Structure formats: C-alpha cells, structure tokens
Amino acid sequence: MSSTASVPHTGIPRVSLLPPSEVARRERDKVGDRWIWIGIVAVIVSGLLVAGAWLWNQYAQLQLSAEQSRTTTLIQQIGGLSEVSGALATDRELRSYLAEAMGSDIVWQGVRTSVESALPADVTLIGFDLAPGAPAVTKLSEEEAQGAVGLTGTLTLDSPNTLDIASIAQKLRSIGAIMLSDANALTQSNAEQNRYTYTLDVGFDQRIYTGRFAAEEAK
C-alpha cells in the first residue's frame, strides 16, 4: 500500500520574467535615487550651516558695533570730566604747597604763655631767637610729633635779681612741648638799674605745631 505526500498550497506561484539587465538597471536606479537624496540633504545641511554662520556673524557685528558705540560714549564722558580732573589736580597741588609752606604753623601766644608759666613772678621773657624745624606736611600722631624737632634757639629773660638760671632751665623742661632747655649765660647786667639779662638754649618738639594745614596721612 503506498501513499503520496501532499504539499500544502501557499498561494499563487510567482515567476520573475524580467531579464537580468532590467533588474540590474532598477537596482542602479534605486542606488542613484538614494545618492540624489543624500546629495539634496547635504546641500540643505550645508545651506543651513552657511545661513547659521552668516546670522552669527551678523549678531557678532551688531555686538561689536554696540560695544564700539559704548566705548565712544565713555570716552566722550571722560573727556567731559577732564576739566573736573584738572581742577582736582590743581587743588591737590595747592594743598601740597600750602602744607609745605605752613607746616610749621604755630600759635606763638600759647607757646609764650607756657614758657612764662614756668618763670618766677619777677622774671620777664623779653626776647627770643627761634628757628622752625622741618614742616609737618602730613598730620603726625602724638608720639611722632613728640619725637620731631619744632622750634630751636634761645630765649632772653630779664630779671631785677640774679637768677639760678640752671633751676629755671630745669623747670622749663617740665613743660610738655619743650624737649631741650639749658642755661646759656648772663649776657648783660646793669648794676645801677638792678636789671639782669639771661639767655637760655631751648628746643620745642612739633606738638607746638597747629597742624591746621597738614594733609591727612595716606592709608
């Protein structure tokens, strides 16, 4: 007994009747179309890149133009302030000259009162020969002024009696602003009129300077 294997029917059979040359042509057409589209996409992308670069360049040019305009405006504003700057420079220069010229400014009456307060009641300050030290161009602290030389020279005293000039010199040294006080000599005497003239070597520190014209010290 024999049996025959049955083949299931899957559809209508198809047979390609195109010659190989036509198949090859169609494949070439597909490849060609693909490259054409690739070329078109490349051109579009290139165009977009060029357009983006051009737009960025235009933006950069606008920014540059704005900065140049701002710079020009600032230069013009600075030029408008040149007169103010010149006036401020002149003011600083004049203040500097004033500080140098008036750096040894003192109130002599106050200095004289301090000296006379240390003298005996019958002794009179009748003269002085004093020279200022270096001007205090900038404001000095108390310690700095105490260590700097102000006025130096001699004082002339008049008395109806002979004096212990050494003790007077020592008493003068107790005055705050006096850094030096030494007996000099009996320079003149008039026994008939009972008058005696003495000189003292003295030195004052710069605490006697008023400091009214000194500049503030730079920090």
Buried (B, 14 or more C-beta within 10 A) or exposed (E): EEEEEEEEEEEEEEEEEEEEEEEEEEEEEEEEEEEEEEEEEEEEEEEEEEEEEEEEEEEEEEEEEEEEEEEEEEEEEEEEEEEEEEEEEEEEEEEEEBBBEBBBBBEEEEBEEBBEEBBBEEBBBEEBEBEBBEBBBBBBEEEBBBEBBBBBBBBBBBBEEEBEBEEBBBBBEEBEBBBBBBBBEBEEEEEEEEEBBBBBBBBBBBBBBBBEBBBEEEE
